[in-house]
Amino acid sequence: MSQSFDVIVLGVGGMGSAACFELARRGRRVLGLEQFPLVHSRGSSHGHTRIIRTAYAEGPAYVPLAQRAFEKWYELEQLTGRHLLTECPCLNVGPPESEHVEGVRASVRTHQLAAEELSGDEINRRFPAFNFPAEYIGVIEHAAGFLYVEECVREHIDSAVSCGAEIHAEEAVRGWKAVGDGVEVTTDKGTYRAAKLVVTAGAWATKLLADIGVPLRVMRQVLLWFGTGNRPELFRRDRFPIFIADVPGMPFYGLPAIDAFGAKVARHYGAPELPDPTGVNWETTGDDVHAMRANFTGFLRGLGEFTKGQVCMYTVTPDHHFVIDLHPAFPQVSIACGFSGHGFKFASTVGEILADLVEHGTTKHDIGLFSARRTF
Ligand SMILES: Cc1cc2nc3c(=O)[nH]c(=O)nc-3n(C[C@H](O)[C@H](O)[C@H](O)COP(=O)(O)OP(=O)(O)OC[C@H]3O[C@@H](n4cnc5c(N)ncnc54)[C@H](O)[C@@H]3O)c2cc1C
């Protein structure tokens, strides 16, 4: 006989863990199903840190969601007593024609955010590890920081369990189907029924949500850490902010050194697009390291030896905006996928939105940009 729940959450990574928590705290009987051990490093929510920022280059519509995300992360810190978010300024920099920097400015204007404009020279003087061309432009904002990504997922899971959620690790979902106005979910260990289903399957949504009409692709992304050489003080977060460099060829971003591995540097987008996660090489190669070092050498001074690498996946939509909606064919199913290269910061808000969709079929948050029915 199959067990029955109010809600099943398919995939307990960044978004699914938050959804489990928000639903369980609202008194729902929740089952979370995760194919891997909990808080693993084979999806999209690992690699020590994730940037959180407010002056959002990807569009002013994200700003209220980012502001809510800050509140929700602080709330999770307060509930759990764990430190999850470290404030740190974020520098957005690029040539005068940079779309990224122009996007940041548009969000600053629309929402009257505090931000400071700097020339390339001013950036290099204030932050001596940078070496951007004089004509580059930068916008620095202080309503930014980084999240300890694995701890965030862990705390959402533990908090969900504390509120009564059942979370099954190492139990892969083989399929789901609508049964009446509910759902039936089959795993490699059993069958479960629920009134509602939430699909937060990350890169596996390429297969599990192939029917929703949103083209999803997977990018292999490599995170690299480099030692701080003989001037470690230049890479401390008081002298080396988070940065997103919209440079021609290979846009990249980085975070200050917060431990012995040094500063983290990674490419942003531009990797080959894969149909699903099966083709991802999970090893960091010498080519990955050489390409990154060749790319950043002109823009960063004083970084030392390569210390560590990790592979992770972006699940991208054609417009790089997320999909958060009811399933177009089954209103008892809520979906959240395609978080591209910038979704994690919003996980705390996305959990709240998914709980709203499950309970009411709608949410007070403006998620029009993330419609599954938009045209590509
Ligand atoms: C290198 C890198 C850097 C990034 N940097 C930032 C950043 O600085 N700031 C930011 O905001 N965002 C960033 N992102 C994006 C962000 O991390 C992702 O958008 C976000 O983590 C996606 O979360 P998710 O829940 O969709 O996916 P995941 O966390 O991967 O969760 C999906 C889960 O579903 C499970 N699952 C899938 N199929 C099944 C199944 N059949 N049965 C059971 N379980 C299943 C998976 O195992 C997985 O645990 C970055 C991403 C990468 C890869």
Ligand as a Chemical Component Dictionary entry (heavy atoms), coordinates in Angstrom:
data_LIG
# 
_chem_comp.id                   LIG 
_chem_comp.type                 NON-POLYMER 
_chem_comp.pdbx_formal_charge   0 
_chem_comp.three_letter_code    LIG 
# 
loop_
_chem_comp_atom.comp_id 
_chem_comp_atom.atom_id 
_chem_comp_atom.alt_atom_id 
_chem_comp_atom.type_symbol 
_chem_comp_atom.charge 
_chem_comp_atom.model_Cartn_x 
_chem_comp_atom.model_Cartn_y 
_chem_comp_atom.model_Cartn_z 
_chem_comp_atom.pdbx_ordinal 
LIG C1  C1  C 0 29.512 27.003 -10.154 1  
LIG C2  C2  C 0 28.246 27.663 -9.787  2  
LIG C3  C3  C 0 28.264 28.926 -9.199  3  
LIG C4  C4  C 0 27.079 29.552 -8.857  4  
LIG N1  N1  N 0 27.135 30.774 -8.247  5  
LIG C5  C5  C 0 26.001 31.346 -7.805  6  
LIG C6  C6  C 0 26.052 32.500 -7.007  7  
LIG O1  O1  O 0 27.131 33.014 -6.694  8  
LIG N2  N2  N 0 24.879 33.023 -6.545  9  
LIG C7  C7  C 0 23.687 32.466 -6.840  10 
LIG O2  O2  O 0 22.663 32.991 -6.392  11 
LIG N3  N3  N 0 23.596 31.346 -7.597  12 
LIG C8  C8  C 0 24.719 30.776 -8.071  13 
LIG N4  N4  N 0 24.676 29.621 -8.808  14 
LIG C9  C9  C 0 23.379 29.070 -9.192  15 
LIG C10 C10 C 0 22.747 28.289 -8.074  16 
LIG O3  O3  O 0 23.722 27.617 -7.309  17 
LIG C11 C11 C 0 21.733 27.316 -8.639  18 
LIG O4  O4  O 0 20.838 28.060 -9.442  19 
LIG C12 C12 C 0 20.941 26.629 -7.542  20 
LIG O5  O5  O 0 21.810 26.049 -6.617  21 
LIG C13 C13 C 0 20.028 25.581 -8.166  22 
LIG O6  O6  O 0 19.334 24.888 -7.140  23 
LIG P1  P1  P 0 18.368 23.684 -7.509  24 
LIG O7  O7  O 0 17.626 23.345 -6.273  25 
LIG O8  O8  O 0 17.599 24.035 -8.741  26 
LIG O9  O9  O 0 19.341 22.491 -7.935  27 
LIG P2  P2  P 0 20.103 21.409 -6.959  28 
LIG O10 O10 O 0 20.595 22.104 -5.742  29 
LIG O11 O11 O 0 21.027 20.698 -7.829  30 
LIG O12 O12 O 0 18.918 20.503 -6.494  31 
LIG C14 C14 C 0 18.247 19.573 -7.321  32 
LIG C15 C15 C 0 18.159 18.281 -6.543  33 
LIG O13 O13 O 0 17.230 17.394 -7.146  34 
LIG C16 C16 C 0 17.734 16.086 -6.997  35 
LIG N5  N5  N 0 17.077 15.229 -7.981  36 
LIG C17 C17 C 0 17.068 15.386 -9.316  37 
LIG N6  N6  N 0 16.382 14.397 -9.917  38 
LIG C18 C18 C 0 15.950 13.574 -8.926  39 
LIG C19 C19 C 0 15.197 12.381 -8.906  40 
LIG N7  N7  N 0 14.767 11.786 -10.040 41 
LIG N8  N8  N 0 14.913 11.793 -7.714  42 
LIG C20 C20 C 0 15.348 12.379 -6.551  43 
LIG N9  N9  N 0 16.092 13.502 -6.518  44 
LIG C21 C21 C 0 16.383 14.104 -7.690  45 
LIG C22 C22 C 0 19.224 16.271 -7.253  46 
LIG O14 O14 O 0 19.995 15.177 -6.819  47 
LIG C23 C23 C 0 19.498 17.551 -6.499  48 
LIG O15 O15 O 0 19.873 17.319 -5.162  49 
LIG C24 C24 C 0 25.838 28.947 -9.148  50 
LIG C25 C25 C 0 25.811 27.675 -9.720  51 
LIG C26 C26 C 0 27.003 27.025 -10.018 52 
LIG C27 C27 C 0 26.950 25.657 -10.624 53 
# 
loop_
_chem_comp_bond.comp_id 
_chem_comp_bond.atom_id_1 
_chem_comp_bond.atom_id_2 
_chem_comp_bond.value_order 
_chem_comp_bond.pdbx_ordinal 
LIG C1  C2  SING 1  
LIG C2  C3  SING 2  
LIG C2  C26 DOUB 3  
LIG C3  C4  DOUB 4  
LIG C4  N1  SING 5  
LIG C4  C24 SING 6  
LIG N1  C5  DOUB 7  
LIG C5  C6  SING 8  
LIG C5  C8  SING 9  
LIG C6  O1  DOUB 10 
LIG C6  N2  SING 11 
LIG N2  C7  SING 12 
LIG C7  O2  DOUB 13 
LIG C7  N3  SING 14 
LIG N3  C8  DOUB 15 
LIG C8  N4  SING 16 
LIG N4  C9  SING 17 
LIG N4  C24 SING 18 
LIG C9  C10 SING 19 
LIG C10 O3  SING 20 
LIG C10 C11 SING 21 
LIG C11 O4  SING 22 
LIG C11 C12 SING 23 
LIG C12 O5  SING 24 
LIG C12 C13 SING 25 
LIG C13 O6  SING 26 
LIG O6  P1  SING 27 
LIG P1  O7  DOUB 28 
LIG P1  O8  SING 29 
LIG P1  O9  SING 30 
LIG O9  P2  SING 31 
LIG P2  O10 DOUB 32 
LIG P2  O11 SING 33 
LIG P2  O12 SING 34 
LIG O12 C14 SING 35 
LIG C14 C15 SING 36 
LIG C15 O13 SING 37 
LIG C15 C23 SING 38 
LIG O13 C16 SING 39 
LIG C16 N5  SING 40 
LIG C16 C22 SING 41 
LIG N5  C17 SING 42 
LIG N5  C21 SING 43 
LIG C17 N6  DOUB 44 
LIG N6  C18 SING 45 
LIG C18 C19 SING 46 
LIG C18 C21 DOUB 47 
LIG C19 N7  SING 48 
LIG C19 N8  DOUB 49 
LIG N8  C20 SING 50 
LIG C20 N9  DOUB 51 
LIG N9  C21 SING 52 
LIG C22 O14 SING 53 
LIG C22 C23 SING 54 
LIG C23 O15 SING 55 
LIG C24 C25 DOUB 56 
LIG C25 C26 SING 57 
LIG C26 C27 SING 58 
# 
